[in-house]
């Protein structure tokens, strides 16, 4: 078995685990920001195929981000071990991510509402064409013929004076 050369070997960091976690979360926030920004552009341009792959990446990254945030919530002392620069960078990135998340939600909500309205319009048009209109109809007469004789329909007279 060949010995691993240094370029293939995993890099060992001398930073404490808390700092590694902090840098990882910061990186995830920045990547989520970029993905949501790109997603907004793809939704507006209606590039559905590209959006499918991006959505998978977004879901995977979101799950990883939530898992890391959960581990930070379980061990709140981790934050006190982070350098001040990393904390301030994280605050700025968190604010940017929150704003982009709001914009992303509005963009996606708009696309969903537009699609729902389109589908409802198509359904309404199809209903008008397919569903018969209520009312009396002479079954022996084609819809175009107006006053044709039919042996199945008998004229009826009603006297309201009695």
JOWO-V739294 format. One record per backbone hydrogen bond with DSSP energy under -0.5 kcal/mol. NH is the residue of the N-H (numbers start at 1). CO is the residue of the C=O. Records with the same first field share a line. If there is no record, write none. Layout:
BEGIN
NH: CO + CO
END
This chain:
BEGIN
8: 5
9: 5
13: 11
20: 16
21: 17
22: 18
23: 19
24: 20
25: 21
26: 22
27: 23
28: 24
29: 25
30: 26
31: 27
32: 28
33: 29
34: 30
35: 31
36: 32
37: 33
38: 34
39: 35
40: 36
41: 37
42: 38
43: 39
44: 40
45: 41
46: 42 + 43
47: 42
48: 46
51: 47
52: 48
53: 49
54: 50
55: 51
56: 52
57: 53
58: 54
59: 55
60: 56
61: 57
62: 58
63: 59
64: 60
65: 61
66: 62
67: 63
68: 64
69: 65
70: 66
71: 67
72: 68
73: 69
74: 70
75: 71
76: 73
78: 75
79: 76
80: 77
81: 77 + 78
82: 79
87: 83
88: 84
89: 85
90: 86
91: 87
92: 88
93: 89
94: 90
95: 91
96: 92
97: 93
98: 94
99: 95
100: 96
101: 97
102: 98
103: 99
104: 100
105: 101
106: 102
107: 103
108: 104
109: 105
110: 106
111: 107
112: 108
113: 109
114: 110
115: 111
116: 112
117: 113
118: 114
119: 115
120: 116
121: 117
122: 118
123: 119
124: 120
125: 121
126: 122
127: 123
128: 124
129: 125
130: 126
131: 127
139: 137
141: 138
145: 142
148: 146
153: 150
154: 152
160: 158
END
